Amino acid sequence: MNSKRIKFALFICVFALYGCASSASVPQKSLNTVNNKHTVSQDTLHTNSLIQTKDTSMAAMAFHAYGPMQKSGSMFRSMRDEHGVLLMKSDVEGYAKKMKEKVVKERKRQVQLEKKRKEQERLKRMEKESSQAFSPKITTYGVDCYGCGGESGRGGTSLGVALDLTLGVQMPDGSWQPGIRYGNYYIVAADPSIPLCSILKISDHGLSGSGITPDQPYYAIVLDRGGAIQGNHIDLYIGSENSGAIVPVKNTQAKAQIIREGGKNGARSCAL
């Protein structure tokens, strides 16, 4: 009986020792497998810091963070993917570059969306504060129209804002903005009863072109006058007289609402 117990105890000890030896050999075997697959030298594995990551995107982030050290000649930090496969330097650099471009693009998009959101909120506040509305007759004119004095392609509005067929519209800070808008607003001539620099919301206009669509209202700023522009008549600036930049596509009854009355910012400029 004692002999059987001794044999059983020896069996248990041998089994336990075998298990310990097996578990200790696993990491080395796994490491050798990776080395063989990617032909990574043993010296490289000793000198490099191995960073275990969940996916290649995380690896790219890690490499991007250590980029300055690598460029300066510092030790390159090897990285592994979720399966334990060692990533090559060229792979990680590629992921890092793509990720950086994606982040920059997303940031620009977010800035543009935020800017658009703030502008829409500002216009809504202005619209809510004013309720002056009328039904305008809308026509179009160019800087080179007969009697406008802009036959050379350069002219100006009654307020003194410079217009140029090549450069565009001069802003309050003296810079030129290409196109036919003053800031975000289209330029109109209106009756003297509407103060210069007033902002109008014009809907159901039936016009199309240069960013205006017939099913959406557009915002205009009063920068000009005209001998024939009286009462509810509004004249919309389109650049050149015969450019066709904005044309009527629907026969509708337009509506205009004054959402800001006046707003001079200087002798030749309006607040934007």
C-alpha positions as semicolon CSV with decimal commas, in nm:
position;residue;x (nm);y (nm);z (nm)
1;M;0,000;0,000;0,000
2;N;0,277;0,241;0,093
3;S;0,460;0,150;-0,227
4;K;0,155;0,253;-0,435
5;R;0,128;0,586;-0,253
6;I;0,495;0,663;-0,314
7;K;0,462;0,583;-0,684
8;F;0,152;0,806;-0,710
9;A;0,332;1,096;-0,539
10;L;0,629;1,063;-0,773
11;F;0,392;1,065;-1,072
12;I;0,231;1,389;-0,954
13;C;0,571;1,557;-0,908
14;V;0,689;1,456;-1,254
15;F;0,364;1,580;-1,410
16;A;0,393;1,918;-1,233
17;L;0,754;1,966;-1,338
18;Y;0,669;1,883;-1,698
19;G;0,390;2,140;-1,700
20;C;0,619;2,415;-1,568
21;A;0,882;2,338;-1,829
22;S;0,624;2,345;-2,109
23;S;0,477;2,682;-2,007
24;A;0,821;2,838;-1,979
25;S;0,905;2,741;-2,335
26;V;0,593;2,895;-2,496
27;P;0,705;3,260;-2,514
28;Q;1,040;3,161;-2,665
29;K;0,867;2,943;-2,923
30;S;0,623;3,224;-3,011
31;L;0,906;3,471;-3,034
32;N;1,104;3,242;-3,260
33;T;0,799;3,198;-3,484
34;V;0,765;3,572;-3,526
35;N;1,134;3,608;-3,591
36;N;1,127;3,341;-3,860
37;K;0,821;3,489;-4,027
38;H;0,963;3,838;-4,048
39;T;1,336;3,762;-4,051
40;V;1,396;3,992;-3,754
41;S;1,738;3,946;-3,597
42;Q;1,777;3,858;-3,232
43;D;1,986;4,172;-3,178
44;T;1,703;4,386;-3,313
45;L;1,456;4,229;-3,072
46;H;1,689;4,295;-2,781
47;T;1,749;4,661;-2,870
48;N;1,396;4,754;-2,974
49;S;1,104;4,819;-2,739
50;L;0,816;4,589;-2,831
51;I;0,479;4,761;-2,808
52;Q;0,176;4,532;-2,806
53;T;-0,125;4,703;-2,969
54;K;-0,482;4,600;-3,038
55;D;-0,484;4,700;-3,405
56;T;-0,276;4,867;-3,675
57;S;-0,440;5,205;-3,615
58;M;-0,315;5,205;-3,257
59;A;0,025;5,103;-3,385
60;A;0,020;5,398;-3,622
61;M;-0,069;5,633;-3,338
62;A;0,217;5,495;-3,131
63;F;0,466;5,536;-3,412
64;H;0,341;5,889;-3,484
65;A;0,397;5,979;-3,121
66;Y;0,756;5,846;-3,133
67;G;0,824;5,990;-3,479
68;P;1,048;6,278;-3,364
69;M;1,270;6,035;-3,172
70;Q;1,304;5,805;-3,473
71;K;1,390;6,095;-3,707
72;S;1,664;6,213;-3,476
73;G;1,830;5,874;-3,492
74;S;1,683;5,734;-3,174
75;M;1,590;5,371;-3,133
76;F;1,301;5,260;-3,357
77;R;1,023;5,108;-3,151
78;S;0,892;4,786;-3,305
79;M;0,520;4,719;-3,284
80;R;0,292;4,420;-3,310
81;D;-0,063;4,389;-3,430
82;E;-0,347;4,210;-3,249
83;H;-0,216;3,871;-3,362
84;G;0,132;3,933;-3,229
85;V;0,279;3,980;-3,578
86;L;0,567;4,226;-3,584
87;L;0,487;4,529;-3,800
88;M;0,754;4,656;-4,033
89;K;0,871;5,017;-4,012
90;S;0,737;5,103;-4,360
91;D;0,392;4,968;-4,269
92;V;0,372;5,171;-3,950
93;E;0,490;5,488;-4,125
94;G;0,218;5,439;-4,389
95;Y;-0,053;5,399;-4,126
96;A;0,074;5,705;-3,938
97;K;0,066;5,920;-4,251
98;K;-0,286;5,813;-4,345
99;M;-0,408;5,872;-3,990
100;K;-0,256;6,221;-3,978
101;E;-0,418;6,317;-4,310
102;K;-0,753;6,185;-4,189
103;V;-0,732;6,383;-3,864
104;V;-0,640;6,707;-4,045
105;K;-0,926;6,661;-4,292
106;E;-1,176;6,593;-4,014
107;R;-1,063;6,899;-3,820
108;K;-1,114;7,122;-4,124
109;R;-1,460;6,976;-4,178
110;Q;-1,555;7,037;-3,815
111;V;-1,432;7,399;-3,833
112;Q;-1,639;7,461;-4,147
113;L;-1,949;7,304;-3,993
114;E;-1,910;7,510;-3,675
115;K;-1,865;7,830;-3,877
116;K;-2,176;7,752;-4,082
117;R;-2,376;7,670;-3,768
118;K;-2,282;7,998;-3,600
119;E;-2,372;8,196;-3,912
120;Q;-2,713;8,027;-3,933
121;E;-2,780;8,096;-3,565
122;R;-2,684;8,461;-3,608
123;L;-2,916;8,501;-3,906
124;K;-3,202;8,336;-3,718
125;R;-3,156;8,575;-3,426
126;M;-3,159;8,871;-3,660
127;E;-3,469;8,741;-3,836
128;K;-3,648;8,691;-3,505
129;E;-3,571;9,046;-3,392
130;S;-3,722;9,208;-3,701
131;S;-4,055;9,165;-3,875
132;Q;-4,046;9,428;-4,151
133;A;-4,157;9,251;-4,467
134;F;-4,264;9,351;-4,819
135;S;-4,309;9,202;-5,167
136;P;-4,028;9,327;-5,391
137;K;-3,987;9,352;-5,765
138;I;-3,641;9,204;-5,836
139;T;-3,417;9,300;-6,128
140;T;-3,042;9,252;-6,187
141;Y;-2,759;9,486;-6,285
142;G;-2,383;9,482;-6,351
143;V;-2,097;9,716;-6,275
144;D;-2,075;9,789;-6,649
145;C;-2,442;9,880;-6,689
146;Y;-2,535;10,190;-6,891
147;G;-2,495;10,497;-6,670
148;C;-2,320;10,305;-6,391
149;G;-1,975;10,436;-6,486
150;G;-1,813;10,094;-6,480
151;E;-1,762;10,039;-6,851
152;S;-1,395;9,956;-6,784
153;G;-1,494;9,675;-6,551
154;R;-1,427;9,872;-6,233
155;G;-1,686;10,072;-6,041
156;G;-1,841;10,116;-5,701
157;T;-2,164;10,130;-5,504
158;S;-2,337;10,435;-5,356
159;L;-2,179;10,350;-5,020
160;G;-1,834;10,352;-5,183
161;V;-1,764;9,978;-5,191
162;A;-1,537;9,903;-5,489
163;L;-1,649;9,647;-5,747
164;D;-1,427;9,487;-6,009
165;L;-1,510;9,223;-6,268
166;T;-1,170;9,057;-6,219
167;L;-1,095;9,110;-5,848
168;G;-1,449;9,087;-5,715
169;V;-1,575;9,294;-5,421
170;Q;-1,360;9,495;-5,180
171;M;-1,407;9,402;-4,815
172;P;-1,404;9,638;-4,511
173;D;-1,037;9,556;-4,443
174;G;-0,938;9,654;-4,799
175;S;-0,891;9,301;-4,929
176;W;-1,067;9,171;-5,239
177;Q;-1,311;8,881;-5,229
178;P;-1,364;8,708;-5,566
179;G;-1,723;8,690;-5,690
180;I;-2,024;8,912;-5,635
181;R;-2,083;8,898;-5,258
182;Y;-1,992;9,132;-4,975
183;G;-1,890;8,888;-4,705
184;N;-2,168;8,627;-4,713
185;Y;-2,429;8,863;-4,857
186;Y;-2,536;8,936;-5,212
187;I;-2,536;9,306;-5,303
188;V;-2,856;9,495;-5,383
189;A;-2,964;9,847;-5,460
190;A;-3,281;9,953;-5,276
191;D;-3,508;10,249;-5,211
192;P;-3,364;10,526;-4,987
193;S;-3,628;10,436;-4,726
194;I;-3,418;10,127;-4,652
195;P;-3,093;10,242;-4,489
196;L;-2,762;10,146;-4,646
197;C;-2,603;9,836;-4,488
198;S;-2,946;9,688;-4,407
199;I;-2,969;9,312;-4,450
200;L;-3,261;9,149;-4,630
201;K;-3,384;8,791;-4,636
202;I;-3,535;8,727;-4,980
203;S;-3,745;8,416;-5,039
204;D;-3,978;8,279;-5,312
205;H;-3,762;8,469;-5,559
206;G;-3,747;8,214;-5,842
207;L;-3,379;8,294;-5,913
208;S;-3,088;8,058;-5,979
209;G;-2,710;8,092;-6,012
210;S;-2,397;8,193;-5,820
211;G;-2,503;7,995;-5,514
212;I;-2,870;8,100;-5,524
213;T;-3,135;7,831;-5,569
214;P;-3,506;7,898;-5,627
215;D;-3,622;7,682;-5,335
216;Q;-3,398;7,849;-5,075
217;P;-3,394;8,209;-4,946
218;Y;-3,081;8,420;-4,989
219;Y;-2,949;8,708;-4,782
220;A;-2,858;9,044;-4,936
221;I;-2,709;9,368;-4,810
222;V;-2,812;9,714;-4,929
223;L;-2,498;9,883;-5,064
224;D;-2,637;10,073;-5,360
225;R;-2,904;10,313;-5,486
226;G;-3,041;10,387;-5,831
227;G;-3,254;10,647;-6,002
228;A;-3,502;10,382;-6,111
229;I;-3,490;10,191;-5,783
230;Q;-3,792;10,322;-5,597
231;G;-4,047;10,175;-5,358
232;N;-4,037;9,795;-5,343
233;H;-3,794;9,765;-5,635
234;I;-3,470;9,574;-5,556
235;D;-3,178;9,555;-5,802
236;L;-2,946;9,256;-5,751
237;Y;-2,577;9,289;-5,846
238;I;-2,452;9,007;-6,076
239;G;-2,104;9,125;-6,181
240;S;-2,116;9,197;-6,552
241;E;-2,441;9,329;-6,698
242;N;-2,481;9,043;-6,946
243;S;-2,304;8,768;-6,749
244;G;-2,619;8,567;-6,675
245;A;-2,467;8,485;-6,335
246;I;-2,815;8,491;-6,177
247;V;-3,129;8,437;-6,384
248;P;-3,502;8,385;-6,316
249;V;-3,615;8,024;-6,356
250;K;-3,959;8,045;-6,193
251;N;-4,241;8,295;-6,207
252;T;-4,305;8,366;-5,839
253;Q;-4,403;8,648;-5,605
254;A;-4,090;8,725;-5,406
255;K;-4,093;8,812;-5,038
256;A;-3,837;9,027;-4,857
257;Q;-3,784;9,077;-4,487
258;I;-3,555;9,337;-4,331
259;I;-3,368;9,146;-4,063
260;R;-3,121;9,425;-3,987
261;E;-3,180;9,795;-4,044
262;G;-2,865;9,992;-4,118
263;G;-2,528;9,887;-3,975
264;K;-2,260;10,119;-4,112
265;N;-1,913;10,028;-3,997
266;G;-1,735;10,323;-4,157
267;A;-1,751;10,570;-4,444
268;R;-1,726;10,293;-4,705
269;S;-1,807;9,977;-4,519
270;C;-2,083;9,786;-4,341
271;A;-2,068;9,559;-4,039
272;L;-2,060;9,193;-4,137
